[in-house]
Amino acid sequence: MRCFFVCVRKNCWGAVLCWTRSLAEYFFDLVLKQRKSPATGTETVSFEKCNHGPTRFFVCRFRAQYCERRIQPGASRIFFLYAIVILIMKKNYCYLNGKILPVQDAKISVYDIGLLRGYGIYEGITTYNGKPFRLNDHLTRFRSSAKALDLSIPFSDVEIEQAILALLDKNGFDRTNLRMIMTGGDTISGIEYDTSKPTLYILAEKYTPLPSELYTSGASLITHEHQRALPEYKTINYITAVQVQKERKAKGSIEVLFVSNGQVLEAATSNIFIVKDGVVITPKRNMLLGITRKVAIELAQKKYTVIEREVTTAELFSADEVFLTASYKEIVPIVSIDDKKIAGGKVGKVTQVLMRDFQEYTEKGIW
């Protein structure tokens, strides 16, 4: 702390750097179990004596020959990288009940019915060039889900859009994934809630693309017998979806596909399409009508016949092509399901065309 205040008097960078040094030393005490011992024949450089400026002072301070402790080979580099990470760390902001604030400052009641009973709705929205993709469609579905759960959204669509744009600007990511969640707010007697006092929050996360080979070589799925409660609405109840993630990872699959009584429904966070004899087919009942699914249908209808109907598991495994659609994934070709290859395990031509058309559509920015 003494070093911190000395550096505050010098300049802010020095303060941060010296503060980081203290953290780094504590970190290495815990991890490396090292004890302090003066460096042989070398004077420790203090901030007052270093004339290289605060950034160069940092390097001087942590190079092994100047450090107050003996550092194992390479440790000074780790110190440097550790401090740089701290220096470049940026606060992540969220939106909560009308306010934008740092995520670490956001507080939701422990009595919130979303936490106690899993009662709430959800929307996943991505952006392109700083613009929320098909936001009107997402807000329409959000209000539909709210109505189904008897939740009252306390803001207009315009107000929500303004909040989202302000949140995007505050975080400043190149591309953002948004998670908009609303619960019933605090519980009454642990099971009821006041419909006029919901909890509404929006999380903003830096977009992380999937590995490119999933789009060029295709991905795999596993199936699981399950149908979501209120499948037409996007609720926060993901119990089964979460439970099967361990199995999905063990199999190296991108998604878990829900099937029920021989019918193909949807994946845990995606919609499913098959292609047979040049016809694009997708389920239409007992599943969520995804926004990216909607766009894929619009694009496919310009070049192919598109049919929305029930799809059997037998049709799934005999399909010429299979692909997923999702806001955070876009269009992903599927070449294997339950370790069974689809059409020889190669990405189909129709899927390739739709992937290209989708990319061009998002780049235009006219939605």
Order of alpha helices (4+ residues) and beta strands (2+ residues): alpha-alpha-alpha-alpha-beta-beta-alpha-beta-beta-alpha-alpha-beta-beta-beta-beta-alpha-beta-alpha-alpha-beta-beta-beta-beta-alpha-beta-beta-alpha-beta-beta-beta-alpha
